[in-house]
Protein backbone atom coordinates (compact mmCIF):
# COMPACT_ATOMS: atom_id res chain seq x y z
CA UNK A 1 0.00 0.00 0.00
CA UNK A 2 2.83 2.38 0.77
CA UNK A 3 4.39 1.57 -2.60
CA UNK A 4 1.11 2.37 -4.33
CA UNK A 5 0.81 5.59 -2.39
CA UNK A 6 4.34 6.55 -3.38
CA UNK A 7 3.67 5.73 -7.01
CA UNK A 8 0.63 7.97 -7.01
CA UNK A 9 2.21 10.70 -4.88
CA UNK A 10 -0.56 10.26 -2.32
CA UNK A 11 -0.54 9.37 1.34
CA UNK A 12 -1.98 5.94 2.23
CA UNK A 13 -4.86 7.36 4.24
CA UNK A 14 -6.24 9.15 1.18
CA UNK A 15 -6.56 6.03 -0.97
CA UNK A 16 -10.16 5.20 -0.03
CA UNK A 17 -11.39 8.76 -0.45
CA UNK A 18 -9.71 9.16 -3.81
CA UNK A 19 -11.03 5.83 -5.06
CA UNK A 20 -14.58 6.66 -4.06
CA UNK A 21 -14.66 10.23 -5.28
CA UNK A 22 -12.32 10.55 -8.20
CA UNK A 23 -11.63 7.16 -9.74
CA UNK A 24 -14.95 5.37 -9.65
CA UNK A 25 -16.31 7.10 -12.75
CA UNK A 26 -12.98 6.63 -14.51
CA UNK A 27 -13.07 2.88 -13.87
CA UNK A 28 -16.58 2.75 -15.34
CA UNK A 29 -15.33 4.63 -18.39
CA UNK A 30 -12.32 2.31 -18.72
CA UNK A 31 -14.59 -0.73 -18.65
CA UNK A 32 -17.01 0.76 -21.18
CA UNK A 33 -17.24 -1.84 -23.94
CA UNK A 34 -18.77 0.53 -26.49
CA UNK A 35 -15.61 2.66 -26.66
CA UNK A 36 -14.31 2.90 -30.21
CA UNK A 37 -10.79 4.08 -29.31
CA UNK A 38 -8.02 1.52 -28.77
CA UNK A 39 -6.57 1.33 -25.28
CA UNK A 40 -3.04 2.63 -24.78
CA UNK A 41 -0.46 1.28 -22.36
CA UNK A 42 -1.13 4.30 -20.19
CA UNK A 43 -4.87 3.51 -20.15
CA UNK A 44 -4.13 -0.06 -19.06
CA UNK A 45 -1.70 1.08 -16.35
CA UNK A 46 -4.26 3.55 -15.02
CA UNK A 47 -6.98 0.92 -15.00
CA UNK A 48 -4.72 -1.57 -13.24
CA UNK A 49 -3.76 1.00 -10.61
CA UNK A 50 -7.36 1.98 -9.96
CA UNK A 51 -8.45 -1.65 -9.68
CA UNK A 52 -5.53 -2.40 -7.35
CA UNK A 53 -6.51 0.54 -5.16
CA UNK A 54 -10.05 -0.84 -5.01
CA UNK A 55 -8.70 -4.25 -3.93
CA UNK A 56 -6.53 -2.66 -1.23
CA UNK A 57 -9.56 -0.78 0.09
CA UNK A 58 -11.71 -3.93 0.07
CA UNK A 59 -9.00 -5.92 1.87
CA UNK A 60 -8.77 -3.21 4.51
CA UNK A 61 -12.53 -3.32 5.12
CA UNK A 62 -12.45 -7.13 5.32
CA UNK A 63 -9.61 -7.08 7.86
CA UNK A 64 -11.49 -4.52 9.97
CA UNK A 65 -14.62 -6.69 9.92
CA UNK A 66 -12.61 -9.78 10.86
CA UNK A 67 -10.96 -7.96 13.77
CA UNK A 68 -14.33 -6.71 15.03
CA UNK A 69 -15.85 -10.19 14.79
CA UNK A 70 -12.86 -11.75 16.56
CA UNK A 71 -13.12 -9.33 19.48
CA UNK A 72 -16.87 -9.97 19.77
CA UNK A 73 -16.17 -13.71 19.85
CA UNK A 74 -13.51 -13.26 22.55
CA UNK A 75 -15.91 -11.14 24.63
CA UNK A 76 -18.77 -13.61 24.35
CA UNK A 77 -16.46 -16.53 25.16
CA UNK A 78 -15.15 -14.71 28.24
CA UNK A 79 -18.70 -13.98 29.45
CA UNK A 80 -19.70 -17.63 28.98
CA UNK A 81 -16.61 -18.81 30.86
CA UNK A 82 -17.37 -16.44 33.76
CA UNK A 83 -20.96 -17.72 33.84
CA UNK A 84 -19.78 -21.35 33.87
CA UNK A 85 -17.28 -20.63 36.64
CA UNK A 86 -19.96 -18.83 38.65
CA UNK A 87 -22.42 -21.70 38.23
CA UNK A 88 -19.74 -24.25 39.13
CA UNK A 89 -18.78 -22.25 42.21
CA UNK A 90 -22.41 -22.01 43.30
CA UNK A 91 -23.00 -25.73 42.82
CA UNK A 92 -19.78 -26.57 44.66
CA UNK A 93 -20.73 -24.19 47.49
CA UNK A 94 -24.19 -25.74 47.88
CA UNK A 95 -22.66 -29.25 47.82
CA UNK A 96 -20.03 -28.42 50.45
CA UNK A 97 -22.62 -26.64 52.59
CA UNK A 98 -24.87 -29.73 52.55
CA UNK A 99 -21.96 -32.03 53.42
CA UNK A 100 -20.73 -29.92 56.32
CA UNK A 101 -24.13 -29.72 58.03
N, C-alpha and C positions, 0 to 999 in steps of 0.2 A: 504494500500500500504506500509506503514511503517512497519507493521507487516511482510508482505511478504519479504520486504527488509532485515529485521532483521533475518528472518528464513534462508535466503539464504546468509547471511553475505555480502550483497551488499548495496550500497546506492541507494535510490529511483530514482535518475536521470539516473542510468545505466540500468534500467530495459528494456527500449526499445531497446537499443543497444545490450544488451545480447540476448534478444529474437530474434532479427533479425539475428544476426551473429552466435550465438552458438547453440541456441535451435531449430531453425526451422527444421534442418535436423533430429534432435533427435525426434521431434514430428512426422515427417513423418515415421521414423523408428518404433516408438511406435504404430502408427496406421496401420502398414503394416499387412495386413490380412494373408499373406502367411507365416508368421513366424511360425516355428514348435515348438518353446520353449514356455512353459507356463509362464505367467506373474507372477512376484513376487509382494509382497506388496510394495517393494521399487520401482519397475517399475511403479506401479499404482500411488504411491505418486509423483514420478517424473513427470509422465504425467499430473496429476492433477495440480501440481505446474506450469508446463509450460503452460498449457491451461489457468490457472487463470492469469498468467502474460500477456498472449495474450489479455485476456478480459480487464484487467486493462489498457493496452496500447490502445485498441480500444475505451474504455470509455473516456480516456483522449483526443484522437483525436476528438471524437464526441463532447465533451464539448467545445473544442477549436473552432470547426466549429460553434457550436451554439452561442458562445460568439461573434465571428466575424460577424455572420449573424445578431445578435441582435443589435450590434453597427452600422451596415450598415442601418438597419431599422430605428434606432433612428436618424441617420444623414439625411436620406431621408425625414423622417417625419418633422424634424426641418426645412429643406430647403423648403418643401411644405408649412409649416405654415408661414414662413417668406414671401414667395411669396404671399400667401393669404392676409396676413396683409398688404403687400405693395400695392396689387391691391385694397384692401378695402380702404386704406388711399388715394390712387389716386382718386378713385371714389368719396369718401367723399369730397376730396379737390375740385374736379371739380364741384360737386353739390353745395357746399357752395359758391364757386366762382361765379357760375351762379345766386345764390339767392341774393348775396350781390351786384350785379351790378345794 
